[in-house]
Amino acid sequence: MSRDGTPVLRRGADLPPRADVVVVGAGITGAAVAHQLARRGAHVVVLDGAARPAAGATGHSGGMVRAFDEDPAIAALALPSLAAYRDPGRWASGRAPLHTVGAVTVADPARGPALRQAAARINDALRSSAHVVSGAAEALGIHLAGGIALVEPEAGWVAPAEVTGDWLRQAVADGAAVHRAVRVRAVEDDGGRPAVVTDAGVLRAGAVVSAVGPWAADPVPGLRPATCVRSRSIQVSIVERRTPAPPHATFVDLRTGRYAKPVGTDRTLIGMPHLVWDCPVDAPPDLAHAEATVSALTPHLPWLPTARRITTVRAADAYAPAPGGGAAPALLEGTGVPHVWSVRAWNGGGVKTAPEAGRRIADAVAADSSAPSV
């Protein structure tokens, strides 16, 4: 292991000639898939072009975790994922990664009946204390600004890079290999099975899973998903939270898309939609948007105008169109190369859904006849 606790870099001659499954992308979803496949006995190789895991969108994610989501398909993944984040027995560290500060979802008061139904479903599944607050000024340190709120006291946030590293450590312990700073150049059909062409050699696999996030919008040959994927800018700022500013839960306002979460005891992450499409994933921060974010979130966090802004970080998320007819989206999409799959674009919800999505994707890949030893 390296000093940061992540698996040691391998490259060059260390790249094996074959694997049951190659996972492209060492972000949180790729790590979840690799962990789940390795524990099933598959020989898994993880490839990532960066020098460390979670270097892309995962590392810049807010990491907010809650069971509720407006999309029933995402909620079906988020609820068991919250249970996984709460369970210390699921983690190599021996402790649950969830920071239980609570989660507040603010909505228009007309959404009250739907939120109460959601709270009941969450409580039935998790034996938690989710509830709806209406007619109140604030909940868990968040001013509701005229809205109604679904409050999940047992939810909160995780550090996405920490979660990613834990899953990769578990995968390595189960026989997986993680190769960092290895760039995939193409994935080709080699007699009905995929051949992964990298700058460190060619790796033949029974199946390939691409979990590259916003890079799916401009993928290498052979990894292009069936549906159109676009990148959309995300930008967050970290501000200092000094006394008398109170501690607070994570929150999102469904009316506006604005959100915030605590970062430790004295800092808060704030963000709101940044509707810049098809942008470079490493674009510089938009400082005007950073200032507008402070103003927009002040009704929810009245202490923000006097808070010192520490840093602003910009990255990107992967977005795909919603399926028609109310159908639940598939977790994997074909790419045109046999036994090569692309993880669907999560539209910004990858961290919240990763534990359960990783399990279900591993089940699907394990059923692939090209990986007989899985």
Contacts in CASP RR format, 6 or more apart in sequence:
PFRMAT RR
TARGET T0000
AUTHOR 0000-0000-0000
METHOD contacts of the structure
MODEL  1
MSRDGTPVLRRGADLPPRADVVVVGAGITGAAVAHQLARRGAHVVVLDGA
ARPAAGATGHSGGMVRAFDEDPAIAALALPSLAAYRDPGRWASGRAPLHT
VGAVTVADPARGPALRQAAARINDALRSSAHVVSGAAEALGIHLAGGIAL
VEPEAGWVAPAEVTGDWLRQAVADGAAVHRAVRVRAVEDDGGRPAVVTDA
GVLRAGAVVSAVGPWAADPVPGLRPATCVRSRSIQVSIVERRTPAPPHAT
FVDLRTGRYAKPVGTDRTLIGMPHLVWDCPVDAPPDLAHAEATVSALTPH
LPWLPTARRITTVRAADAYAPAPGGGAAPALLEGTGVPHVWSVRAWNGGG
VKTAPEAGRRIADAVAADSSAPSV
1 7 0 8 1.000
1 8 0 8 1.000
1 169 0 8 1.000
2 8 0 8 1.000
2 9 0 8 1.000
4 52 0 8 1.000
5 165 0 8 1.000
5 169 0 8 1.000
6 52 0 8 1.000
6 53 0 8 1.000
6 165 0 8 1.000
6 168 0 8 1.000
6 169 0 8 1.000
6 178 0 8 1.000
7 53 0 8 1.000
7 165 0 8 1.000
7 168 0 8 1.000
7 169 0 8 1.000
7 172 0 8 1.000
7 178 0 8 1.000
7 180 0 8 1.000
9 51 0 8 1.000
9 179 0 8 1.000
9 180 0 8 1.000
9 181 0 8 1.000
10 177 0 8 1.000
10 178 0 8 1.000
10 179 0 8 1.000
10 180 0 8 1.000
11 179 0 8 1.000
11 180 0 8 1.000
11 181 0 8 1.000
11 182 0 8 1.000
11 200 0 8 1.000
12 182 0 8 1.000
12 200 0 8 1.000
12 201 0 8 1.000
14 177 0 8 1.000
14 179 0 8 1.000
15 45 0 8 1.000
15 179 0 8 1.000
15 182 0 8 1.000
15 198 0 8 1.000
15 200 0 8 1.000
15 201 0 8 1.000
15 203 0 8 1.000
16 45 0 8 1.000
16 177 0 8 1.000
16 203 0 8 1.000
17 202 0 8 1.000
17 203 0 8 1.000
17 204 0 8 1.000
18 43 0 8 1.000
18 203 0 8 1.000
18 204 0 8 1.000
18 205 0 8 1.000
19 43 0 8 1.000
19 44 0 8 1.000
19 45 0 8 1.000
19 177 0 8 1.000
19 203 0 8 1.000
19 204 0 8 1.000
19 205 0 8 1.000
19 206 0 8 1.000
20 37 0 8 1.000
20 42 0 8 1.000
20 43 0 8 1.000
20 44 0 8 1.000
20 205 0 8 1.000
20 206 0 8 1.000
20 207 0 8 1.000
20 371 0 8 1.000
20 373 0 8 1.000
20 374 0 8 1.000
21 37 0 8 1.000
21 42 0 8 1.000
21 43 0 8 1.000
21 44 0 8 1.000
21 45 0 8 1.000
21 205 0 8 1.000
21 206 0 8 1.000
21 207 0 8 1.000
21 208 0 8 1.000
21 209 0 8 1.000
21 365 0 8 1.000
21 371 0 8 1.000
21 374 0 8 1.000
22 44 0 8 1.000
22 45 0 8 1.000
22 46 0 8 1.000
22 47 0 8 1.000
22 194 0 8 1.000
22 196 0 8 1.000
22 203 0 8 1.000
22 205 0 8 1.000
22 207 0 8 1.000
22 208 0 8 1.000
22 209 0 8 1.000
23 30 0 8 1.000
23 33 0 8 1.000
23 34 0 8 1.000
23 37 0 8 1.000
23 44 0 8 1.000
23 45 0 8 1.000
23 46 0 8 1.000
23 47 0 8 1.000
23 208 0 8 1.000
23 209 0 8 1.000
23 211 0 8 1.000
24 47 0 8 1.000
24 48 0 8 1.000
24 184 0 8 1.000
24 187 0 8 1.000
24 196 0 8 1.000
24 208 0 8 1.000
24 209 0 8 1.000
24 210 0 8 1.000
24 211 0 8 1.000
24 212 0 8 1.000
24 223 0 8 1.000
25 46 0 8 1.000
25 47 0 8 1.000
25 48 0 8 1.000
25 49 0 8 1.000
25 210 0 8 1.000
25 211 0 8 1.000
25 212 0 8 1.000
26 46 0 8 1.000
26 47 0 8 1.000
26 48 0 8 1.000
26 50 0 8 1.000
26 53 0 8 1.000
26 54 0 8 1.000
26 55 0 8 1.000
26 164 0 8 1.000
26 168 0 8 1.000
26 178 0 8 1.000
26 180 0 8 1.000
27 48 0 8 1.000
27 53 0 8 1.000
27 54 0 8 1.000
27 56 0 8 1.000
27 57 0 8 1.000
27 58 0 8 1.000
27 59 0 8 1.000
27 164 0 8 1.000
27 211 0 8 1.000
28 54 0 8 1.000
28 58 0 8 1.000
28 61 0 8 1.000
28 160 0 8 1.000
28 163 0 8 1.000
28 164 0 8 1.000
28 167 0 8 1.000
28 350 0 8 1.000
28 351 0 8 1.000
28 354 0 8 1.000
29 58 0 8 1.000
29 211 0 8 1.000
29 213 0 8 1.000
29 343 0 8 1.000
29 346 0 8 1.000
29 350 0 8 1.000
29 354 0 8 1.000
29 357 0 8 1.000
29 358 0 8 1.000
29 361 0 8 1.000
30 46 0 8 1.000
30 209 0 8 1.000
30 211 0 8 1.000
30 343 0 8 1.000
30 358 0 8 1.000
31 46 0 8 1.000
31 53 0 8 1.000
31 54 0 8 1.000
31 163 0 8 1.000
31 164 0 8 1.000
31 165 0 8 1.000
31 167 0 8 1.000
31 168 0 8 1.000
31 171 0 8 1.000
31 354 0 8 1.000
32 167 0 8 1.000
32 354 0 8 1.000
32 355 0 8 1.000
32 357 0 8 1.000
32 358 0 8 1.000
32 359 0 8 1.000
32 361 0 8 1.000
33 209 0 8 1.000
33 211 0 8 1.000
33 343 0 8 1.000
33 358 0 8 1.000
33 361 0 8 1.000
33 362 0 8 1.000
33 365 0 8 1.000
34 44 0 8 1.000
34 46 0 8 1.000
34 167 0 8 1.000
34 168 0 8 1.000
34 171 0 8 1.000
34 176 0 8 1.000
34 178 0 8 1.000
35 167 0 8 1.000
35 168 0 8 1.000
35 170 0 8 1.000
35 171 0 8 1.000
35 174 0 8 1.000
35 176 0 8 1.000
35 358 0 8 1.000
36 358 0 8 1.000
36 359 0 8 1.000
36 361 0 8 1.000
36 362 0 8 1.000
37 44 0 8 1.000
37 171 0 8 1.000
37 176 0 8 1.000
37 362 0 8 1.000
37 365 0 8 1.000
37 366 0 8 1.000
37 374 0 8 1.000
38 44 0 8 1.000
38 170 0 8 1.000
38 171 0 8 1.000
38 172 0 8 1.000
38 174 0 8 1.000
38 175 0 8 1.000
38 176 0 8 1.000
39 170 0 8 1.000
39 171 0 8 1.000
39 174 0 8 1.000
40 362 0 8 1.000
40 366 0 8 1.000
40 374 0 8 1.000
41 174 0 8 1.000
41 373 0 8 1.000
41 374 0 8 1.000
42 366 0 8 1.000
42 371 0 8 1.000
42 373 0 8 1.000
42 374 0 8 1.000
43 175 0 8 1.000
43 176 0 8 1.000
43 373 0 8 1.000
44 171 0 8 1.000
44 175 0 8 1.000
44 176 0 8 1.000
44 177 0 8 1.000
45 176 0 8 1.000
45 177 0 8 1.000
45 178 0 8 1.000
45 179 0 8 1.000
45 203 0 8 1.000
45 205 0 8 1.000
46 168 0 8 1.000
46 171 0 8 1.000
46 176 0 8 1.000
46 177 0 8 1.000
46 178 0 8 1.000
46 179 0 8 1.000
47 179 0 8 1.000
47 182 0 8 1.000
47 184 0 8 1.000
47 196 0 8 1.000
47 198 0 8 1.000
47 203 0 8 1.000
48 55 0 8 1.000
48 178 0 8 1.000
48 179 0 8 1.000
48 180 0 8 1.000
48 181 0 8 1.000
48 182 0 8 1.000
49 180 0 8 1.000
49 181 0 8 1.000
49 182 0 8 1.000
49 183 0 8 1.000
49 184 0 8 1.000
50 56 0 8 1.000
50 180 0 8 1.000
50 181 0 8 1.000
51 180 0 8 1.000
51 181 0 8 1.000
52 180 0 8 1.000
53 161 0 8 1.000
53 164 0 8 1.000
53 165 0 8 1.000
53 168 0 8 1.000
53 178 0 8 1.000
53 180 0 8 1.000
54 160 0 8 1.000
54 161 0 8 1.000
54 164 0 8 1.000
54 165 0 8 1.000
56 281 0 8 1.000
56 315 0 8 1.000
57 213 0 8 1.000
57 214 0 8 1.000
57 234 0 8 1.000
57 281 0 8 1.000
57 315 0 8 1.000
57 316 0 8 1.000
57 317 0 8 1.000
57 318 0 8 1.000
58 160 0 8 1.000
58 161 0 8 1.000
58 164 0 8 1.000
58 351 0 8 1.000
59 160 0 8 1.000
59 161 0 8 1.000
59 164 0 8 1.000
59 315 0 8 1.000
60 234 0 8 1.000
60 236 0 8 1.000
60 313 0 8 1.000
60 314 0 8 1.000
60 315 0 8 1.000
61 160 0 8 1.000
61 348 0 8 1.000
61 350 0 8 1.000
61 351 0 8 1.000
62 157 0 8 1.000
62 160 0 8 1.000
62 236 0 8 1.000
62 261 0 8 1.000
62 269 0 8 1.000
62 351 0 8 1.000
63 157 0 8 1.000
63 158 0 8 1.000
63 159 0 8 1.000
63 160 0 8 1.000
63 261 0 8 1.000
63 351 0 8 1.000
63 352 0 8 1.000
64 103 0 8 1.000
64 156 0 8 1.000
64 157 0 8 1.000
64 250 0 8 1.000
64 252 0 8 1.000
64 259 0 8 1.000
64 261 0 8 1.000
64 351 0 8 1.000
64 352 0 8 1.000
65 78 0 8 1.000
65 81 0 8 1.000
65 82 0 8 1.000
65 85 0 8 1.000
65 98 0 8 1.000
65 103 0 8 1.000
65 155 0 8 1.000
65 156 0 8 1.000
65 157 0 8 1.000
65 158 0 8 1.000
65 250 0 8 1.000
65 351 0 8 1.000
65 352 0 8 1.000
66 78 0 8 1.000
66 82 0 8 1.000
66 102 0 8 1.000
66 103 0 8 1.000
66 105 0 8 1.000
66 152 0 8 1.000
66 155 0 8 1.000
66 156 0 8 1.000
66 250 0 8 1.000
66 352 0 8 1.000
67 75 0 8 1.000
67 78 0 8 1.000
67 79 0 8 1.000
67 82 0 8 1.000
67 122 0 8 1.000
67 125 0 8 1.000
67 126 0 8 1.000
67 128 0 8 1.000
67 130 0 8 1.000
67 152 0 8 1.000
67 155 0 8 1.000
68 75 0 8 1.000
68 78 0 8 1.000
68 103 0 8 1.000
68 105 0 8 1.000
68 115 0 8 1.000
68 118 0 8 1.000
68 122 0 8 1.000
68 130 0 8 1.000
68 150 0 8 1.000
68 152 0 8 1.000
69 75 0 8 1.000
69 78 0 8 1.000
69 352 0 8 1.000
70 254 0 8 1.000
72 328 0 8 1.000
73 328 0 8 1.000
73 329 0 8 1.000
74 349 0 8 1.000
74 352 0 8 1.000
74 353 0 8 1.000
75 118 0 8 1.000
76 328 0 8 1.000
76 356 0 8 1.000
77 352 0 8 1.000
77 353 0 8 1.000
77 356 0 8 1.000
77 357 0 8 1.000
77 360 0 8 1.000
78 352 0 8 1.000
78 353 0 8 1.000
78 356 0 8 1.000
79 121 0 8 1.000
79 122 0 8 1.000
79 125 0 8 1.000
79 126 0 8 1.000
79 356 0 8 1.000
80 355 0 8 1.000
80 356 0 8 1.000
81 352 0 8 1.000
81 353 0 8 1.000
81 354 0 8 1.000
81 355 0 8 1.000
81 356 0 8 1.000
81 357 0 8 1.000
82 98 0 8 1.000
82 126 0 8 1.000
82 154 0 8 1.000
82 155 0 8 1.000
82 352 0 8 1.000
83 125 0 8 1.000
83 126 0 8 1.000
84 90 0 8 1.000
84 355 0 8 1.000
84 356 0 8 1.000
85 96 0 8 1.000
85 97 0 8 1.000
85 98 0 8 1.000
85 158 0 8 1.000
85 163 0 8 1.000
85 355 0 8 1.000
86 96 0 8 1.000
86 98 0 8 1.000
86 100 0 8 1.000
86 154 0 8 1.000
87 96 0 8 1.000
88 94 0 8 1.000
88 95 0 8 1.000
88 96 0 8 1.000
89 96 0 8 1.000
90 96 0 8 1.000
90 355 0 8 1.000
91 97 0 8 1.000
91 166 0 8 1.000
92 166 0 8 1.000
92 169 0 8 1.000
92 170 0 8 1.000
92 173 0 8 1.000
93 166 0 8 1.000
97 158 0 8 1.000
97 159 0 8 1.000
97 162 0 8 1.000
97 163 0 8 1.000
97 166 0 8 1.000
98 155 0 8 1.000
98 156 0 8 1.000
98 157 0 8 1.000
98 158 0 8 1.000
99 156 0 8 1.000
99 157 0 8 1.000
99 158 0 8 1.000
99 262 0 8 1.000
99 264 0 8 1.000
100 153 0 8 1.000
100 154 0 8 1.000
100 155 0 8 1.000
100 156 0 8 1.000
101 140 0 8 1.000
101 156 0 8 1.000
101 157 0 8 1.000
101 247 0 8 1.000
101 248 0 8 1.000
101 249 0 8 1.000
101 250 0 8 1.000
101 261 0 8 1.000
101 262 0 8 1.000
102 140 0 8 1.000
102 151 0 8 1.000
102 152 0 8 1.000
102 153 0 8 1.000
102 154 0 8 1.000
102 155 0 8 1.000
102 156 0 8 1.000
102 249 0 8 1.000
102 250 0 8 1.000
103 151 0 8 1.000
103 152 0 8 1.000
103 155 0 8 1.000
103 156 0 8 1.000
103 249 0 8 1.000
103 250 0 8 1.000
103 251 0 8 1.000
104 139 0 8 1.000
104 140 0 8 1.000
104 141 0 8 1.000
104 142 0 8 1.000
104 149 0 8 1.000
104 150 0 8 1.000
104 151 0 8 1.000
104 152 0 8 1.000
104 249 0 8 1.000
104 250 0 8 1.000
104 251 0 8 1.000
104 252 0 8 1.000
105 115 0 8 1.000
105 149 0 8 1.000
105 150 0 8 1.000
105 151 0 8 1.000
105 152 0 8 1.000
105 251 0 8 1.000
105 252 0 8 1.000
105 254 0 8 1.000
106 142 0 8 1.000
106 144 0 8 1.000
106 145 0 8 1.000
106 147 0 8 1.000
106 148 0 8 1.000
106 149 0 8 1.000
106 251 0 8 1.000
106 252 0 8 1.000
106 253 0 8 1.000
106 254 0 8 1.000
106 255 0 8 1.000
106 300 0 8 1.000
107 115 0 8 1.000
107 147 0 8 1.000
107 148 0 8 1.000
107 149 0 8 1.000
107 150 0 8 1.000
107 253 0 8 1.000
107 254 0 8 1.000
107 255 0 8 1.000
108 147 0 8 1.000
108 148 0 8 1.000
108 254 0 8 1.000
108 255 0 8 1.000
109 134 0 8 1.000
109 135 0 8 1.000
109 146 0 8 1.000
109 147 0 8 1.000
109 148 0 8 1.000
111 148 0 8 1.000
111 254 0 8 1.000
112 132 0 8 1.000
112 134 0 8 1.000
112 148 0 8 1.000
115 132 0 8 1.000
115 148 0 8 1.000
115 149 0 8 1.000
115 150 0 8 1.000
116 132 0 8 1.000
118 130 0 8 1.000
118 150 0 8 1.000
119 130 0 8 1.000
119 131 0 8 1.000
119 132 0 8 1.000
119 150 0 8 1.000
122 128 0 8 1.000
122 130 0 8 1.000
122 152 0 8 1.000
123 129 0 8 1.000
123 130 0 8 1.000
126 154 0 8 1.000
128 152 0 8 1.000
128 153 0 8 1.000
128 154 0 8 1.000
129 153 0 8 1.000
129 154 0 8 1.000
130 150 0 8 1.000
130 151 0 8 1.000
130 152 0 8 1.000
130 153 0 8 1.000
130 154 0 8 1.000
131 150 0 8 1.000
131 151 0 8 1.000
132 148 0 8 1.000
132 149 0 8 1.000
132 150 0 8 1.000
132 151 0 8 1.000
133 139 0 8 1.000
133 144 0 8 1.000
133 148 0 8 1.000
133 149 0 8 1.000
133 151 0 8 1.000
134 147 0 8 1.000
134 148 0 8 1.000
134 149 0 8 1.000
135 144 0 8 1.000
135 146 0 8 1.000
135 148 0 8 1.000
136 144 0 8 1.000
136 149 0 8 1.000
137 143 0 8 1.000
137 144 0 8 1.000
138 144 0 8 1.000
139 149 0 8 1.000
139 151 0 8 1.000
139 249 0 8 1.000
140 151 0 8 1.000
140 153 0 8 1.000
140 248 0 8 1.000
140 249 0 8 1.000
140 251 0 8 1.000
141 246 0 8 1.000
141 247 0 8 1.000
141 248 0 8 1.000
141 249 0 8 1.000
142 149 0 8 1.000
142 248 0 8 1.000
142 249 0 8 1.000
142 251 0 8 1.000
142 260 0 8 1.000
142 300 0 8 1.000
142 301 0 8 1.000
143 299 0 8 1.000
143 300 0 8 1.000
143 301 0 8 1.000
143 302 0 8 1.000
144 300 0 8 1.000
145 253 0 8 1.000
145 299 0 8 1.000
145 300 0 8 1.000
147 255 0 8 1.000
151 249 0 8 1.000
155 250 0 8 1.000
156 249 0 8 1.000
156 250 0 8 1.000
156 261 0 8 1.000
157 250 0 8 1.000
157 261 0 8 1.000
157 262 0 8 1.000
158 351 0 8 1.000
160 351 0 8 1.000
163 351 0 8 1.000
163 354 0 8 1.000
168 176 0 8 1.000
168 178 0 8 1.000
171 178 0 8 1.000
172 178 0 8 1.000
179 200 0 8 1.000
182 198 0 8 1.000
182 199 0 8 1.000
182 200 0 8 1.000
183 198 0 8 1.000
183 199 0 8 1.000
184 196 0 8 1.000
184 197 0 8 1.000
184 198 0 8 1.000
184 220 0 8 1.000
184 223 0 8 1.000
185 197 0 8 1.000
185 198 0 8 1.000
185 199 0 8 1.000
185 220 0 8 1.000
185 221 0 8 1.000
186 197 0 8 1.000
186 220 0 8 1.000
186 221 0 8 1.000
186 222 0 8 1.000
187 194 0 8 1.000
187 195 0 8 1.000
187 196 0 8 1.000
187 197 0 8 1.000
187 208 0 8 1.000
187 220 0 8 1.000
187 221 0 8 1.000
187 222 0 8 1.000
187 223 0 8 1.000
187 335 0 8 1.000
187 337 0 8 1.000
187 340 0 8 1.000
188 194 0 8 1.000
188 195 0 8 1.000
188 197 0 8 1.000
188 221 0 8 1.000
188 222 0 8 1.000
188 337 0 8 1.000
189 195 0 8 1.000
189 337 0 8 1.000
189 338 0 8 1.000
190 204 0 8 1.000
192 338 0 8 1.000
192 339 0 8 1.000
193 204 0 8 1.000
193 205 0 8 1.000
193 206 0 8 1.000
193 338 0 8 1.000
193 339 0 8 1.000
193 370 0 8 1.000
194 204 0 8 1.000
194 205 0 8 1.000
194 206 0 8 1.000
194 207 0 8 1.000
194 208 0 8 1.000
194 337 0 8 1.000
194 338 0 8 1.000
194 339 0 8 1.000
194 340 0 8 1.000
195 202 0 8 1.000
195 203 0 8 1.000
195 204 0 8 1.000
195 205 0 8 1.000
196 202 0 8 1.000
196 203 0 8 1.000
196 204 0 8 1.000
196 205 0 8 1.000
196 208 0 8 1.000
205 339 0 8 1.000
206 339 0 8 1.000
206 368 0 8 1.000
206 370 0 8 1.000
206 371 0 8 1.000
207 339 0 8 1.000
207 340 0 8 1.000
207 341 0 8 1.000
207 365 0 8 1.000
207 368 0 8 1.000
207 370 0 8 1.000
207 371 0 8 1.000
208 223 0 8 1.000
208 337 0 8 1.000
208 339 0 8 1.000
208 340 0 8 1.000
208 341 0 8 1.000
209 332 0 8 1.000
209 341 0 8 1.000
209 342 0 8 1.000
209 343 0 8 1.000
209 361 0 8 1.000
209 365 0 8 1.000
210 216 0 8 1.000
210 219 0 8 1.000
210 223 0 8 1.000
210 225 0 8 1.000
210 335 0 8 1.000
210 340 0 8 1.000
210 341 0 8 1.000
210 342 0 8 1.000
210 343 0 8 1.000
211 343 0 8 1.000
212 219 0 8 1.000
212 223 0 8 1.000
213 317 0 8 1.000
213 318 0 8 1.000
213 343 0 8 1.000
213 345 0 8 1.000
213 346 0 8 1.000
214 229 0 8 1.000
214 231 0 8 1.000
214 232 0 8 1.000
214 281 0 8 1.000
214 315 0 8 1.000
214 316 0 8 1.000
214 317 0 8 1.000
214 318 0 8 1.000
215 281 0 8 1.000
215 318 0 8 1.000
216 223 0 8 1.000
216 224 0 8 1.000
216 225 0 8 1.000
216 229 0 8 1.000
216 318 0 8 1.000
216 342 0 8 1.000
216 345 0 8 1.000
217 229 0 8 1.000
217 230 0 8 1.000
217 231 0 8 1.000
217 278 0 8 1.000
217 318 0 8 1.000
218 231 0 8 1.000
219 225 0 8 1.000
219 342 0 8 1.000
222 335 0 8 1.000
222 336 0 8 1.000
222 337 0 8 1.000
222 340 0 8 1.000
223 335 0 8 1.000
223 340 0 8 1.000
223 342 0 8 1.000
224 335 0 8 1.000
224 342 0 8 1.000
225 320 0 8 1.000
225 333 0 8 1.000
225 334 0 8 1.000
225 335 0 8 1.000
225 342 0 8 1.000
225 344 0 8 1.000
225 345 0 8 1.000
226 333 0 8 1.000
226 334 0 8 1.000
226 335 0 8 1.000
226 336 0 8 1.000
226 342 0 8 1.000
227 320 0 8 1.000
227 321 0 8 1.000
227 333 0 8 1.000
227 344 0 8 1.000
227 345 0 8 1.000
228 320 0 8 1.000
228 321 0 8 1.000
229 318 0 8 1.000
229 319 0 8 1.000
229 320 0 8 1.000
229 345 0 8 1.000
230 277 0 8 1.000
230 278 0 8 1.000
230 318 0 8 1.000
230 319 0 8 1.000
230 320 0 8 1.000
231 277 0 8 1.000
231 278 0 8 1.000
231 279 0 8 1.000
231 281 0 8 1.000
231 316 0 8 1.000
231 317 0 8 1.000
231 318 0 8 1.000
231 319 0 8 1.000
232 274 0 8 1.000
232 275 0 8 1.000
232 276 0 8 1.000
232 277 0 8 1.000
232 279 0 8 1.000
232 316 0 8 1.000
232 317 0 8 1.000
232 319 0 8 1.000
233 274 0 8 1.000
233 275 0 8 1.000
233 276 0 8 1.000
233 277 0 8 1.000
233 279 0 8 1.000
233 283 0 8 1.000
233 286 0 8 1.000
233 314 0 8 1.000
233 315 0 8 1.000
233 316 0 8 1.000
234 274 0 8 1.000
234 314 0 8 1.000
234 315 0 8 1.000
234 316 0 8 1.000
234 317 0 8 1.000
234 348 0 8 1.000
235 271 0 8 1.000
235 274 0 8 1.000
235 285 0 8 1.000
235 286 0 8 1.000
235 289 0 8 1.000
235 290 0 8 1.000
235 293 0 8 1.000
235 312 0 8 1.000
235 313 0 8 1.000
235 314 0 8 1.000
235 315 0 8 1.000
236 269 0 8 1.000
236 270 0 8 1.000
236 271 0 8 1.000
236 312 0 8 1.000
236 313 0 8 1.000
237 269 0 8 1.000
237 270 0 8 1.000
237 271 0 8 1.000
237 290 0 8 1.000
237 293 0 8 1.000
237 294 0 8 1.000
237 309 0 8 1.000
237 310 0 8 1.000
237 311 0 8 1.000
237 312 0 8 1.000
237 313 0 8 1.000
238 263 0 8 1.000
238 267 0 8 1.000
238 268 0 8 1.000
238 269 0 8 1.000
238 309 0 8 1.000
238 310 0 8 1.000
238 311 0 8 1.000
238 312 0 8 1.000
238 313 0 8 1.000
239 267 0 8 1.000
239 268 0 8 1.000
239 270 0 8 1.000
239 294 0 8 1.000
239 304 0 8 1.000
239 307 0 8 1.000
239 308 0 8 1.000
239 309 0 8 1.000
239 310 0 8 1.000
240 266 0 8 1.000
240 267 0 8 1.000
240 307 0 8 1.000
240 308 0 8 1.000
240 309 0 8 1.000
240 310 0 8 1.000
241 262 0 8 1.000
241 266 0 8 1.000
241 267 0 8 1.000
241 268 0 8 1.000
241 303 0 8 1.000
241 307 0 8 1.000
242 266 0 8 1.000
242 307 0 8 1.000
244 303 0 8 1.000
245 301 0 8 1.000
245 303 0 8 1.000
245 307 0 8 1.000
247 262 0 8 1.000
247 265 0 8 1.000
248 260 0 8 1.000
248 262 0 8 1.000
248 268 0 8 1.000
248 301 0 8 1.000
249 262 0 8 1.000
250 259 0 8 1.000
250 260 0 8 1.000
250 261 0 8 1.000
250 262 0 8 1.000
251 259 0 8 1.000
251 260 0 8 1.000
251 261 0 8 1.000
251 300 0 8 1.000
252 258 0 8 1.000
252 259 0 8 1.000
253 259 0 8 1.000
253 300 0 8 1.000
256 272 0 8 1.000
256 273 0 8 1.000
256 296 0 8 1.000
257 272 0 8 1.000
257 273 0 8 1.000
258 270 0 8 1.000
258 271 0 8 1.000
258 272 0 8 1.000
258 273 0 8 1.000
258 293 0 8 1.000
258 296 0 8 1.000
258 297 0 8 1.000
258 300 0 8 1.000
259 270 0 8 1.000
259 271 0 8 1.000
259 272 0 8 1.000
260 268 0 8 1.000
260 269 0 8 1.000
260 270 0 8 1.000
260 271 0 8 1.000
260 297 0 8 1.000
260 300 0 8 1.000
260 301 0 8 1.000
261 268 0 8 1.000
261 269 0 8 1.000
262 268 0 8 1.000
262 269 0 8 1.000
263 269 0 8 1.000
267 310 0 8 1.000
268 301 0 8 1.000
268 307 0 8 1.000
270 293 0 8 1.000
270 294 0 8 1.000
270 297 0 8 1.000
270 301 0 8 1.000
270 304 0 8 1.000
271 293 0 8 1.000
271 297 0 8 1.000
272 292 0 8 1.000
272 293 0 8 1.000
272 296 0 8 1.000
272 297 0 8 1.000
274 286 0 8 1.000
274 289 0 8 1.000
274 314 0 8 1.000
276 283 0 8 1.000
276 286 0 8 1.000
279 316 0 8 1.000
280 316 0 8 1.000
281 315 0 8 1.000
281 316 0 8 1.000
282 315 0 8 1.000
283 314 0 8 1.000
283 316 0 8 1.000
284 314 0 8 1.000
285 312 0 8 1.000
285 313 0 8 1.000
285 314 0 8 1.000
286 314 0 8 1.000
287 312 0 8 1.000
290 309 0 8 1.000
290 312 0 8 1.000
294 304 0 8 1.000
294 305 0 8 1.000
294 307 0 8 1.000
294 309 0 8 1.000
295 305 0 8 1.000
297 304 0 8 1.000
298 304 0 8 1.000
298 305 0 8 1.000
317 345 0 8 1.000
317 346 0 8 1.000
317 347 0 8 1.000
317 348 0 8 1.000
317 349 0 8 1.000
318 345 0 8 1.000
318 346 0 8 1.000
318 347 0 8 1.000
318 348 0 8 1.000
319 345 0 8 1.000
319 347 0 8 1.000
319 348 0 8 1.000
320 329 0 8 1.000
320 344 0 8 1.000
320 345 0 8 1.000
320 347 0 8 1.000
322 329 0 8 1.000
323 329 0 8 1.000
329 344 0 8 1.000
330 344 0 8 1.000
331 343 0 8 1.000
331 344 0 8 1.000
331 357 0 8 1.000
331 360 0 8 1.000
331 361 0 8 1.000
331 364 0 8 1.000
332 341 0 8 1.000
332 342 0 8 1.000
332 343 0 8 1.000
332 344 0 8 1.000
332 361 0 8 1.000
332 364 0 8 1.000
332 365 0 8 1.000
333 341 0 8 1.000
333 342 0 8 1.000
333 344 0 8 1.000
334 340 0 8 1.000
334 341 0 8 1.000
334 342 0 8 1.000
335 341 0 8 1.000
335 342 0 8 1.000
338 370 0 8 1.000
339 368 0 8 1.000
339 370 0 8 1.000
339 371 0 8 1.000
341 364 0 8 1.000
341 365 0 8 1.000
343 357 0 8 1.000
343 361 0 8 1.000
346 353 0 8 1.000
346 357 0 8 1.000
350 357 0 8 1.000
365 371 0 8 1.000
365 374 0 8 1.000
366 374 0 8 1.000
368 374 0 8 1.000
END
